[in-house]
Amino acid sequence: MSWSREEALTDPAIREPLKFLSEFRFSLRDIPVEITIRLYQPVHSGRIVIRRSHDIAVDGIIAGKAYNYDEESSEGEALQAAVCDLVSVYNAARAKELKPDRSWLKANADFQ
């Protein structure tokens, strides 16, 4: 019998299998920390899951609206949402003339 990838991951012992789609690496201007964004797709779904190495938090800056994507979103739309969440806080801090600092980036402990 020939097995598909999806069929190979149907055993009840397996939870939430993901298929790796793509990885992107970059840093924010004047902060020498590499940020990694990975996109995955659940094996039995069409949605996209974002995993990001860092979040951003700047004292005195409130994160703006969260950039959303839905189950029908493309990889590009999901990536744009992940990037905009970081860049919107960064740009708001720069607009208040705050000097970029690596302390703005908080490593995600569960990022592997």
Backbone as a ProteinNet text record, in pm:
[ID]
protein_1_A
[PRIMARY]
MSWSREEALTDPAIREPLKFLSEFRFSLRDIPVEITIRLYQPVHSGRIVIRRSHDIAVDGIIAGKAYNYDEESSEGEALQAAVCDLVSVYNAARAKELKPDRSWLKANADFQ
[TERTIARY]
83.9	0	88.6	51.2	122.3	54.2	134.9	82.4	111.9	14.8	39.9	98.9	156.1	208.7	99	-17.3	-128.4	-175.8	-183.1	-226.7	-125.8	0.6	104.7	94.9	24.3	14.4	-124.7	-198.6	-335.9	-350	-243.5	-252	-300.2	-390.8	-442.3	-335.4	-218.9	-111.7	-46.2	-65.2	-3.2	-95.6	-40.7	-117.2	-62.6	-150.6	-121.2	1.6	4.2	119.2	121.4	241	259.4	357.2	332	422.9	493.3	627.1	704.9	684.7	655.4	637.3	757	795.7	904.2	958.4	1079.3	1145.9	1205.3	1196.1	1248.7	1328	1441.8	1527.9	1558.4	1554.6	1583.6	1609.6	1651.9	1662.8	1595.1	1560.6	1502.5	1616.1	1597.6	1702.7	1753.5	1884.6	1954.7	1938.7	1883.5	1878.8	1944.6	2066.9	2142.1	2102.9	1975.4	1925	1851.5	1890.5	1822.7	1687.4	1585.2	1449.4	1418.8	1358.4	1320.7	1169.5	1110.1	967.6	955.4	883.9	859.5	710	676.8	537.5	518.7	412.1	377.4	232.3	198.1	59.1	21.7	-86.8	-132.1	-159.3	-119.5	-127.7	-271.3	-366.7	-505.1	-589.7	-525.8	-595.8	-525.7	-594.9	-535.4	-483.8	-504.4	-461.4	-310	-257.7	-114.2	-87.7	15.8	57.6	189.4	197.4	317.3	393.1	523.3	611.5	718.8	731.8	824.8	925.2	1052.2	1157.4	1150	1097.7	1093.5	960.2	920.8	814	879.4	802.1	857.3	770	836	767.1	855.3	796.5	869.6	790.6	857.5	791.7	729.9	603.6	534.3	468.2	489.5	428.6	326.1	205.3	99.4	89.9	90.8	79.8	-50.5	-41.3	-159.2	-247.6	-332.9	-421.1	-338.6	-382.8	-314.6	-347.8	-247.3	-267.7	-311.2	-427.1	-485.4	-476.8	-486.8	-497.6	-595.4	-657.6	-757.7	-722.6	-811.6	-785.6	-765.5	-815.2	-801.5	-674.9	-597.5	-481.5	-369.6	-295.7	-178.5	-58.4	52.8	176.4	217.3	204.7	241.7	158.2	30	-57.6	-23.7	5.3	43.4	177.2	272.3	402.6	386.3	304.7	279.8	222.9	130.6	73	180.4	266.9	373.4	473	507.3	603.1	540.3	417.2	351.9	336.2	313.3	304.5	433.8	547.7	677.1	702.2	685.4	721.1	632.4	505.7	417.2	462.5	504.1	554.3	688	776	905.8	886.1	802	780.5	714.2	623.6	560.2	663.5	756	861.8	955.3	990.8	1077.8	1008.4	876.9	802.6	805.7	820.6	833.8	979.9	1064.5	1207.1	1282.7	1233.9	1306.4	1417.4	1530.7	1644.9	1625.9	1634.5	1617.7	1715.2	1665.5	1747.2	1712.5	1813.5	1789.4	1695.6	1680.1	1588.1	1441.9	1416	1280.2	1234.3	1329.8	1295	1298	1192.2	1178.5	1177.8	1277.6	1285.4	1167.7	1109.2	1001.1	1062	1038.7	1099.5	1060.4	942.6	896.4	933.5	1008.3	1052.8	1169.7	1159.5	1265.5	1329.1
-118.3	0	125	220.3	346.9	447.3	514	609.6	752.3	840.2	982.6	1039.9	1157.4	1221.5	1243.7	1285.5	1312.5	1185	1074.9	947.2	895.4	922.1	875.3	942.4	1053.1	1128.9	1124.2	1016.2	1006.3	923.2	862.7	781.6	869.3	821	901.4	948.8	885.1	927.7	1057.8	1095.6	1216.1	1334.5	1441.4	1563.2	1679.1	1750	1874	1868.6	1777.1	1773.9	1898.5	1952.7	2072.3	2042.9	2107.1	2099.6	2235	2233	2355.1	2413.4	2544.1	2611.4	2698	2788.6	2880.5	2947.5	3003	3073.5	3202.4	3307.2	3438.1	3492.9	3556.7	3614.6	3759.8	3845.2	3986.4	4050.5	4174.1	4252.1	4386	4452	4585.6	4687.2	4793.7	4895.5	4939.6	4939.5	4983.6	4890.9	4771.6	4670.9	4544.7	4515.4	4404.3	4267	4235.9	4106.1	4043	3920.3	3851.1	3798.7	3829	3781.6	3676.1	3567.1	3460.7	3442.4	3434.6	3403.2	3274.5	3178.6	3052.8	3035.4	2987.8	2961.1	2810.3	2760.5	2619.4	2605.9	2487.7	2458.2	2327.5	2328.9	2203	2103.3	1980.2	1879.5	1858	1869.6	1841.4	1969.2	2081.6	2210	2298.7	2400.3	2493.1	2620.7	2636.8	2761.1	2764.5	2880	2897.5	2934.2	2874.6	2899.4	2976.3	3083.2	3167	3137.2	3118.9	3107.6	3215.4	3298.4	3410.8	3402.4	3425.6	3413.5	3522	3637.1	3750.5	3825	3884.4	3983.1	4116.3	4222.7	4354.8	4422.9	4489	4567.1	4686.5	4804.1	4927.1	5001.7	5036	5110.6	5238.4	5260.9	5381.4	5370.2	5258.2	5239	5125.9	5157.6	5057.4	4997.4	4866	4798.2	4840.2	4868.7	4907.6	4787.5	4802.3	4691.5	4571.1	4455.4	4333	4309.8	4273.2	4244.2	4099.1	4080.4	3947.3	3887.5	3759.6	3684.3	3572.3	3518.9	3415.4	3286.1	3191.4	3058.9	3061.4	3162.2	3173.4	3249.7	3297.4	3379.8	3301.5	3373.3	3315.5	3324.8	3263.4	3274.8	3421.9	3495.8	3636.8	3718.3	3691.2	3763.6	3729.9	3603	3563.1	3627.2	3626.1	3688.4	3837.8	3902.9	4046.5	4075.3	3992.7	4011.7	3998.6	3898.4	3877.3	3992.3	4042.1	4152.3	4282.3	4309.3	4435.2	4446.1	4332.7	4337.2	4391.6	4354.3	4404	4547.6	4572.9	4702	4815.3	4787	4894	4948.4	4861.4	4907	4978.7	4921.6	4983.5	5124.8	5138.7	5269.6	5368.8	5321.7	5410.7	5462.4	5377	5419.1	5519.1	5492.6	5585.1	5719.4	5717.2	5842.6	5927.2	5863	5935.7	5966.9	5948.3	5978.1	5895.4	5773.9	5682	5616.2	5594.6	5531.7	5379.7	5313.8	5168.3	5097.9	4995	4922.4	4774.2	4689.3	4545.1	4497.1	4572	4533.4	4539.1	4606.1	4609	4469.7	4387.2	4253.2	4152.4	4076.3	3974	3838.3	3756.6	3623.3	3537.4	3465.7	3372.5	3242	3209	3092.2	2961.8	2957.5	2833.1	2823.1	2922.6	2916.9	2820.9	2726.2	2626.3	2635.6
0	0	0	-77.5	-84.5	9.2	92.1	188.4	143.8	161.3	139.8	268.4	261.2	382.1	484.4	436.5	526	595	520.6	578.2	680.6	657.9	749.4	886	894.3	1018.8	1079.9	1057.1	1107.7	1233.4	1280.7	1402.4	1517.8	1602.6	1714.1	1812.6	1811.4	1901.2	1854.8	1731.5	1674.9	1695.2	1748	1773.9	1691.1	1625.9	1555.5	1465.1	1369.4	1278.1	1188.7	1170.6	1088.6	976	862.8	748.4	737.9	734.7	721.8	582.6	576.3	447.9	411.4	502.2	468.6	593.4	577.9	687	632.9	715	677.9	795.4	765.3	868	831.6	932.9	911.9	1047.1	1045.5	1168.6	1143.9	1252.6	1243	1242.4	1169.5	1155.7	1293	1308.3	1428.5	1549.9	1529.2	1635.9	1579.5	1620.9	1561.1	1617.9	1610.5	1655.9	1539	1505.3	1395.7	1443.2	1366.1	1391.6	1286.5	1330.3	1238	1243.3	1126.4	1116.1	1035.3	1090.3	1020.1	998.5	880.9	846.3	831.2	892.5	887.2	844.5	797.7	763.8	833.6	911.8	969.3	855.8	876.9	771.4	723.2	812.2	775.1	767.2	731.8	724.1	622.1	576.4	481.8	545.8	674.8	740.4	757	796.1	814.1	959.7	1016.4	1154.3	1149.4	1227	1232.2	1360.4	1348.6	1464.7	1447.8	1550.2	1542.1	1657.3	1628.5	1729.6	1836.4	1801.7	1894.8	1883.3	1994	1995.7	2026.8	2017.1	2046.1	2150.3	2244.3	2347	2381.4	2376.7	2406.2	2513	2624.4	2731.2	2675.4	2708.9	2664.5	2528.6	2461.2	2329.6	2339.9	2303.7	2305.7	2166.1	2161.4	2031.7	1965.1	1838.8	1762.2	1734.7	1640.1	1605.6	1561.3	1601.3	1558.6	1411.5	1336.6	1195.4	1184.5	1132.1	1126.8	988.2	987.2	864	895.7	793.4	819.8	748	757.4	701.3	550.7	486	340.2	299.9	396.4	367.4	299.6	217.7	151.2	245.3	206.7	283.7	295.3	186	187.2	284.5	291.4	384.1	529.6	556.6	692.3	730.8	639.2	664.6	689	609.3	626.1	764.4	811.2	944.8	1052.2	1039.6	1138.3	1138.6	1022.2	1011.1	1060.9	1023.6	1063.2	1213.9	1282.9	1429.3	1489.3	1433.3	1482.3	1439.2	1311.1	1253.1	1304.1	1331.8	1378	1513.5	1604.5	1735.2	1716.5	1636.1	1608.4	1552.7	1452.5	1389.7	1485	1571	1668.9	1768.7	1809.9	1901.9	1834.5	1710.6	1636.8	1615.3	1593.5	1575.3	1702.7	1818	1945.1	1975	1873.7	1880.3	1984	2007.1	2094.3	2014.1	2079.7	2013.5	2015.9	1900.3	1896.7	1991.5	2057.1	2152.9	2145.7	2161.2	2152.1	2261.9	2371.3	2478.9	2433.7	2322.1	2268.7	2224.7	2184.6	2134.4	2246.8	2257.6	2361.7	2291.8	2324.3	2262.6	2307.7	2215.1	2246.5	2295.1	2419.8	2482.3	2412.7	2354.9	2291.6	2143.4	2093.1	1953.2	1943	1852.2	1837.4	1702.1
[MASK]
++++++++++++++++++++++++++++++++++++++++++++++++++++++++++++++++++++++++++++++++++++++++++++++++++++++++++++++++

